[in-house]
Amino acid sequence: MAISKTSAKGLVETKDIDLEFGGAARALQQNLVKEFYREDSDQPVVYLFVGGNPAEIFQALGFRIYMPEITALTTAIRHQSLQYILKAESIGYGLDVCGYVKTDIGLTHLSGGQTDFGNIPKPDLLVCNFSGCSVYYKWWESLAEFYKVPLIMLDVPYQRHDNPQKEDLEYITAQIHDMLAQIEKLFGKTLDMNKLKEVLAYSRKAEEGWARSFKVCENKPSPTDAYFESIFYMFPINALRGTKEAADFYELYNKELDERIKYGIGPVEEETFRYVMEGVPPYPGYRQFWDMFRNWGAVSVAATYPKVGGMFDFEGLLHDPSKPFESIAKYSLYSYCNLSWEHRRETIKNYLHDFDADALVIHGIKSCRSFTAGQGDLRDYTINELGIPALYVESDHQDPRYWAEAQIRNRVDAFFEALKMNKT
């Protein structure tokens, strides 16, 4: 059987195997991103946040959906974020303000939204689906002031229990109906329930495929890296959820994963360590960070961040065309950053067990308190109560000034050297 290896681009290569789907999902993902930013239409543009948003409603209403978080991470991974961060800081945004905010303000408001991967459209409507992060509503208030466009707030209660409360679902559903009334008044658009159910069916199909792509990491070797590789494949489930393109993408991706499982192909030449990853990636040093783990034959078999747009691997959280508003409301409550820390700890505990992981790795973000607050306690809990090794490192998801490659590499190497010694 052929031995798999990792290419310079971080993708799987093989020898002596004629793969029908090798690299197909990555190629399609890149094309979807290009087409998304090249699109030019006369549709009204709505800005949403990634986690817990009512995207299906806006797909059905005929809006073009845009999420500044996605463009910010695209900018950072292309090593272009610092220039925009500095522009935002020049008008008063502080060093500790979320990097996503500063990249977005610097790129769109202060630089006209011109990028080498496409022109960023200005919003006609801002919908703040507040879920887990208090920065959201201040960010959207700033954009409303800059662009002089309507701002609608959707207040999502912080999740206090494992199961959503009936009152919380009713509260969100009532706000959705109020939002629809405002949109009809502002844009003359009325929601077609048949169209909404069609969109929700596409969402559900995509979510089923996305959830399955995580489940197959129980295999040994894992056919994919559930953190570094999966982050490439987040784009359709977040930016294109509710479309046929997203549903078809995850069908193709799972065909590729099945082929990898068939031939025992994994993301590294030899899987030596299996770990769970918590935290937002350091996009300015993404490739270097990934290499630190690949060099040790370490594969992330479960991760939290790729599910920031939806915990679709949780039972009962897929969108349901037969319960449109209820399922949208329930989904909103289960944005990852909206989960209680008790729920987040239990989720990671289950991942460590279910995927037979050797360790937990946590990447803290300097400018993202909603994701990072509590991660120190999580490390202590994992080590002291679960008896599982855990590593904590920190940089930033946007700002390369906080990316200290040598120091992080030393910590990663020391951690896996200790794991290696304990294994032998």
C-alpha positions as CSV (number, residue, x, y, z in Angstrom):
1,M,0.0,0.0,0.0
2,A,1.2,3.5,-0.7
3,I,2.4,5.7,2.0
4,S,0.8,9.1,2.4
5,K,2.8,12.3,3.0
6,T,2.0,15.9,3.5
7,S,2.8,18.3,0.6
8,A,4.3,21.8,1.0
9,K,0.7,23.1,0.8
10,G,-0.4,20.9,3.7
11,L,-2.5,18.6,1.6
12,V,-2.3,14.8,1.3
13,E,-0.2,13.3,-1.4
14,T,0.0,9.6,-2.3
15,K,2.1,7.3,-4.4
16,D,0.9,4.5,-6.5
17,I,-2.8,5.0,-5.8
18,D,-5.2,6.3,-8.4
19,L,-7.5,8.4,-6.3
20,E,-10.8,9.4,-7.8
21,F,-11.5,12.2,-5.3
22,G,-8.0,13.2,-4.2
23,G,-7.9,16.9,-3.5
24,A,-11.4,17.4,-5.0
25,A,-12.9,19.1,-1.9
26,R,-10.0,21.6,-1.6
27,A,-10.2,22.5,-5.2
28,L,-13.9,23.1,-5.0
29,Q,-13.6,25.0,-1.8
30,Q,-11.1,27.4,-3.4
31,N,-13.4,27.9,-6.4
32,L,-16.4,28.6,-4.1
33,V,-14.4,31.3,-2.3
34,K,-13.2,32.9,-5.5
35,E,-16.8,33.0,-6.9
36,F,-18.2,34.3,-3.7
37,Y,-15.9,37.4,-3.7
38,R,-16.2,37.9,-7.4
39,E,-20.0,37.9,-7.3
40,D,-21.6,41.1,-8.5
41,S,-25.4,41.4,-8.1
42,D,-28.1,43.9,-7.4
43,Q,-29.3,42.0,-4.3
44,P,-29.4,43.9,-1.1
45,V,-26.5,43.0,1.2
46,V,-27.0,42.0,4.8
47,Y,-24.1,41.6,7.3
48,L,-24.4,38.7,9.8
49,F,-22.1,37.1,12.4
50,V,-21.0,33.6,11.8
51,G,-22.2,31.9,15.0
52,G,-25.9,31.4,15.6
53,N,-27.2,33.5,12.7
54,P,-30.6,33.3,10.9
55,A,-28.9,33.0,7.4
56,E,-31.6,30.8,6.0
57,I,-34.2,33.6,6.4
58,F,-32.0,36.0,4.4
59,Q,-31.3,33.3,1.8
60,A,-35.1,32.9,1.4
61,L,-35.6,36.7,1.3
62,G,-33.1,37.1,-1.5
63,F,-30.4,39.0,0.3
64,R,-26.7,38.6,-0.4
65,I,-25.2,37.4,2.9
66,Y,-21.8,38.7,3.9
67,M,-19.8,38.0,7.2
68,P,-16.9,40.3,8.0
69,E,-15.3,37.7,10.3
70,I,-14.8,35.4,7.2
71,T,-13.1,38.2,5.2
72,A,-11.0,39.2,8.2
73,L,-9.6,35.7,8.6
74,T,-9.1,35.5,4.8
75,T,-7.1,38.7,5.0
76,A,-5.0,37.5,7.9
77,I,-4.1,34.1,6.4
78,R,-2.9,36.0,3.3
79,H,-0.6,38.1,5.6
80,Q,-2.5,41.3,4.9
81,S,-4.3,42.1,8.1
82,L,-1.7,44.3,9.9
83,Q,-2.1,47.3,7.5
84,Y,-5.8,47.4,8.2
85,I,-5.4,46.9,12.0
86,L,-3.0,49.9,12.1
87,K,-5.5,52.0,10.2
88,A,-8.2,51.2,12.7
89,E,-5.8,52.0,15.6
90,S,-5.0,55.3,14.0
91,I,-8.6,56.5,14.6
92,G,-8.7,55.3,18.2
93,Y,-9.2,51.5,18.3
94,G,-7.1,50.1,21.2
95,L,-4.5,47.4,21.2
96,D,-6.8,45.0,23.0
97,V,-9.8,45.4,20.7
98,C,-10.8,42.3,18.8
99,G,-8.6,41.9,15.7
100,Y,-11.6,41.0,13.5
101,V,-13.1,44.4,14.3
102,K,-10.0,46.3,13.5
103,T,-9.3,44.4,10.3
104,D,-12.9,45.0,9.1
105,I,-12.9,48.7,10.0
106,G,-9.5,49.2,8.4
107,L,-10.4,47.3,5.3
108,T,-13.9,48.3,4.5
109,H,-14.6,51.7,6.1
110,L,-11.1,53.2,5.9
111,S,-9.8,51.5,2.7
112,G,-12.9,51.2,0.5
113,G,-13.1,47.3,0.7
114,Q,-10.6,46.8,-2.2
115,T,-8.8,43.5,-1.8
116,D,-6.8,41.2,-4.2
117,F,-9.4,38.5,-3.7
118,G,-12.5,40.7,-4.5
119,N,-14.3,43.9,-3.6
120,I,-16.1,43.8,-0.3
121,P,-19.8,45.0,-0.7
122,K,-21.1,47.7,1.6
123,P,-24.1,46.7,3.7
124,D,-27.7,47.7,3.1
125,L,-28.7,46.1,6.4
126,L,-26.9,45.1,9.6
127,V,-28.3,42.2,11.7
128,C,-26.5,41.7,15.0
129,N,-27.2,38.1,16.0
130,F,-25.6,38.7,19.4
131,S,-24.5,35.3,20.6
132,G,-21.8,34.9,23.2
133,C,-19.6,38.0,22.4
134,S,-20.4,41.5,23.7
135,V,-18.1,43.0,21.1
136,Y,-20.6,42.1,18.4
137,Y,-23.2,44.8,19.1
138,K,-20.5,47.6,19.5
139,W,-19.0,46.5,16.2
140,W,-22.3,46.6,14.4
141,E,-23.2,50.0,16.1
142,S,-20.0,51.4,14.6
143,L,-20.8,50.0,11.2
144,A,-24.3,51.4,11.4
145,E,-22.8,54.9,12.1
146,F,-20.3,54.6,9.3
147,Y,-22.7,53.4,6.6
148,K,-25.9,55.0,7.8
149,V,-27.9,51.8,7.3
150,P,-30.5,50.1,9.5
151,L,-29.4,47.9,12.4
152,I,-31.6,45.1,13.8
153,M,-30.6,43.5,17.0
154,L,-31.3,39.8,17.7
155,D,-30.6,39.2,21.4
156,V,-29.7,35.5,22.0
157,P,-29.7,34.5,25.7
158,Y,-26.6,33.0,27.1
159,Q,-27.0,29.2,27.4
160,R,-27.4,28.4,31.1
161,H,-28.4,24.7,30.8
162,D,-27.7,21.7,28.6
163,N,-31.2,21.9,27.1
164,P,-32.7,25.1,25.8
165,Q,-35.4,26.6,27.8
166,K,-38.9,27.0,26.2
167,E,-38.9,30.7,27.2
168,D,-35.6,31.3,25.4
169,L,-36.8,29.7,22.2
170,E,-40.0,31.8,22.4
171,Y,-38.0,34.9,23.0
172,I,-35.8,34.4,19.9
173,T,-38.8,33.4,17.7
174,A,-40.7,36.6,18.7
175,Q,-37.6,38.7,17.7
176,I,-37.4,36.9,14.4
177,H,-41.0,37.8,13.6
178,D,-40.3,41.4,14.6
179,M,-37.3,41.4,12.4
180,L,-39.4,40.2,9.4
181,A,-41.8,43.0,10.0
182,Q,-39.0,45.6,9.9
183,I,-37.5,44.1,6.7
184,E,-40.9,44.2,5.0
185,K,-41.2,47.8,5.9
186,L,-37.6,48.7,4.9
187,F,-37.2,46.6,1.8
188,G,-40.7,45.5,0.7
189,K,-39.7,41.8,1.1
190,T,-42.1,39.2,2.5
191,L,-40.9,35.8,3.6
192,D,-42.1,32.8,1.4
193,M,-42.4,29.9,3.8
194,N,-42.0,27.3,1.0
195,K,-38.8,29.0,0.0
196,L,-37.6,29.0,3.6
197,K,-38.3,25.3,3.9
198,E,-36.3,24.6,0.7
199,V,-33.4,26.6,2.0
200,L,-33.5,24.8,5.4
201,A,-33.5,21.4,3.6
202,Y,-30.2,22.4,1.9
203,S,-28.8,23.6,5.3
204,R,-29.7,20.3,6.9
205,K,-28.0,18.3,4.1
206,A,-24.9,20.4,4.4
207,E,-24.9,20.1,8.2
208,E,-25.3,16.3,8.1
209,G,-22.2,16.1,5.8
210,W,-20.2,18.5,7.9
211,A,-21.0,16.6,11.1
212,R,-20.1,13.3,9.5
213,S,-16.7,14.7,8.4
214,F,-15.9,15.1,12.2
215,K,-17.3,11.7,13.1
216,V,-15.0,9.8,10.7
217,C,-11.9,11.1,12.7
218,E,-12.6,8.2,15.1
219,N,-10.8,6.1,12.5
220,K,-7.1,5.2,13.0
221,P,-5.5,6.9,11.2
222,S,-7.8,9.8,11.1
223,P,-8.5,10.6,7.4
224,T,-8.3,14.4,8.1
225,D,-7.1,16.9,10.6
226,A,-10.2,18.0,12.4
227,Y,-8.7,21.4,13.1
228,F,-6.1,22.6,10.5
229,E,-7.6,20.9,7.5
230,S,-11.3,21.4,8.6
231,I,-10.8,25.1,8.8
232,F,-10.4,25.2,5.0
233,Y,-13.8,23.5,4.7
234,M,-15.7,25.8,7.1
235,F,-16.4,28.3,4.3
236,P,-19.4,26.6,2.7
237,I,-21.1,25.8,6.0
238,N,-20.8,29.4,7.2
239,A,-20.9,31.6,4.1
240,L,-23.1,29.5,1.9
241,R,-25.3,27.5,4.3
242,G,-28.8,27.2,2.9
243,T,-27.6,26.7,-0.7
244,K,-27.3,23.7,-3.0
245,E,-23.6,24.6,-3.5
246,A,-22.9,24.0,0.2
247,A,-24.9,20.8,0.4
248,D,-23.1,19.4,-2.7
249,F,-19.7,20.4,-1.3
250,Y,-20.0,18.3,1.8
251,E,-21.3,15.4,-0.2
252,L,-18.1,15.6,-2.3
253,Y,-15.9,16.1,0.8
254,N,-17.3,12.9,2.4
255,K,-16.6,10.9,-0.7
256,E,-13.0,12.1,-0.5
257,L,-12.8,11.1,3.2
258,D,-14.3,7.7,2.5
259,E,-11.6,7.1,-0.1
260,R,-8.9,8.1,2.3
261,I,-10.3,5.7,4.9
262,K,-10.4,2.9,2.3
263,Y,-6.7,3.3,1.6
264,G,-5.5,4.2,5.1
265,I,-4.5,7.7,4.1
266,G,-4.1,10.4,6.8
267,P,-2.9,14.0,7.0
268,V,0.5,13.0,8.1
269,E,2.9,10.2,7.0
270,E,2.5,8.3,10.3
271,E,-0.1,9.2,12.9
272,T,1.9,9.2,16.2
273,F,-0.2,11.5,18.4
274,R,-4.0,12.2,18.5
275,Y,-5.1,15.5,20.2
276,V,-8.1,17.7,20.7
277,M,-7.7,21.4,19.7
278,E,-9.5,24.2,21.5
279,G,-9.3,27.8,20.3
280,V,-9.2,30.1,17.3
281,P,-6.2,29.6,14.9
282,P,-3.3,32.1,14.7
283,Y,-4.1,33.0,11.1
284,P,-1.0,35.2,10.6
285,G,1.2,32.1,11.4
286,Y,-1.2,29.4,10.3
287,R,1.1,27.3,8.2
288,Q,4.0,27.5,10.6
289,F,1.7,26.5,13.5
290,W,0.4,23.5,11.6
291,D,3.9,22.4,10.8
292,M,4.7,22.4,14.5
293,F,2.2,19.5,14.9
294,R,2.9,17.7,11.6
295,N,6.5,17.4,12.5
296,W,5.5,15.3,15.4
297,G,3.0,13.2,13.5
298,A,0.3,14.8,15.6
299,V,-3.2,15.0,14.2
300,S,-6.1,16.9,15.6
301,V,-9.0,14.4,15.8
302,A,-11.5,16.8,17.2
303,A,-11.7,20.5,17.6
304,T,-14.0,23.2,18.8
305,Y,-13.3,26.1,16.4
306,P,-14.5,24.6,13.2
307,K,-17.9,24.3,14.9
308,V,-18.1,28.0,15.8
309,G,-20.8,28.4,13.2
310,G,-22.8,25.6,14.7
311,M,-22.5,22.5,16.9
312,F,-24.0,20.3,14.3
313,D,-22.4,17.2,15.8
314,F,-24.7,17.7,18.8
315,E,-27.9,15.6,18.7
316,G,-31.0,17.5,17.6
317,L,-29.2,20.7,16.4
318,L,-29.7,20.3,12.7
319,H,-32.0,22.8,11.0
320,D,-35.5,21.3,10.4
321,P,-37.7,22.3,7.5
322,S,-40.7,21.0,9.4
323,K,-40.0,23.4,12.3
324,P,-38.5,26.4,10.6
325,F,-38.5,29.1,13.3
326,E,-38.0,26.7,16.2
327,S,-34.9,25.1,14.7
328,I,-33.4,28.5,13.7
329,A,-33.9,29.7,17.3
330,K,-32.5,26.5,18.8
331,Y,-29.5,26.7,16.5
332,S,-28.8,30.3,17.6
333,L,-28.7,29.2,21.3
334,Y,-26.0,26.7,20.5
335,S,-23.3,28.9,19.0
336,Y,-20.1,27.5,20.5
337,C,-19.2,30.8,22.2
338,N,-22.7,30.9,23.6
339,L,-22.3,27.6,25.5
340,S,-21.8,27.7,29.2
341,W,-18.3,26.8,30.4
342,E,-19.7,23.7,32.1
343,H,-21.0,22.6,28.7
344,R,-17.8,23.4,26.9
345,R,-15.7,21.4,29.4
346,E,-18.1,18.4,29.1
347,T,-17.9,18.7,25.3
348,I,-14.1,18.6,25.3
349,K,-14.1,15.8,27.8
350,N,-16.3,13.7,25.5
351,Y,-14.1,14.5,22.5
352,L,-11.0,13.4,24.4
353,H,-12.7,10.1,25.2
354,D,-14.6,9.4,22.0
355,F,-11.7,10.1,19.7
356,D,-9.1,8.3,21.9
357,A,-7.0,11.5,22.1
358,D,-3.6,11.6,23.9
359,A,-3.8,15.3,24.8
360,L,-5.6,18.7,24.7
361,V,-4.0,21.7,23.0
362,I,-5.4,25.1,23.7
363,H,-4.6,28.2,21.6
364,G,-5.5,31.4,23.4
365,I,-6.2,34.6,21.5
366,K,-4.9,38.0,22.7
367,S,-7.9,40.0,21.5
368,C,-10.8,37.5,21.8
369,R,-12.1,37.3,25.3
370,S,-15.2,35.4,24.4
371,F,-13.2,32.4,23.2
372,T,-10.2,32.7,25.6
373,A,-11.8,33.5,28.9
374,G,-11.8,30.3,31.0
375,Q,-9.2,28.5,28.9
376,G,-6.7,28.5,31.8
377,D,-9.2,26.8,34.0
378,L,-9.9,24.4,31.2
379,R,-6.2,23.4,31.1
380,D,-6.1,22.9,34.8
381,Y,-9.4,20.8,34.7
382,T,-8.0,18.6,31.9
383,I,-4.7,17.9,33.7
384,N,-5.9,17.7,37.3
385,E,-9.4,16.2,37.0
386,L,-9.2,14.2,33.8
387,G,-5.5,13.2,34.1
388,I,-4.8,14.1,30.5
389,P,-1.9,16.3,29.4
390,A,-2.8,19.8,28.1
391,L,-0.8,22.5,26.5
392,Y,-1.7,26.2,26.4
393,V,-0.1,28.6,23.9
394,E,-1.2,32.2,23.0
395,S,-1.0,34.6,20.1
396,D,-3.7,36.3,18.1
397,H,-6.1,35.4,15.2
398,Q,-5.4,38.6,13.3
399,D,-2.4,40.6,14.6
400,P,1.0,39.3,13.5
401,R,2.7,41.4,16.3
402,Y,1.6,38.7,18.7
403,W,2.8,35.8,16.7
404,A,6.1,34.6,18.4
405,E,7.0,31.6,16.3
406,A,10.2,30.5,18.0
407,Q,8.7,30.6,21.5
408,I,5.6,28.8,20.5
409,R,7.6,26.2,18.6
410,N,9.7,25.6,21.7
411,R,6.7,25.0,23.8
412,V,5.0,22.6,21.3
413,D,8.3,20.6,20.9
414,A,8.8,20.3,24.6
415,F,5.2,19.2,25.1
416,F,5.3,16.4,22.4
417,E,8.8,15.4,23.6
418,A,7.3,14.7,27.0
419,L,4.3,12.9,25.4
420,K,6.8,10.7,23.5
421,M,8.7,9.8,26.6
422,N,5.6,8.9,28.4
423,K,4.5,6.6,25.5
424,T,7.8,4.7,25.4
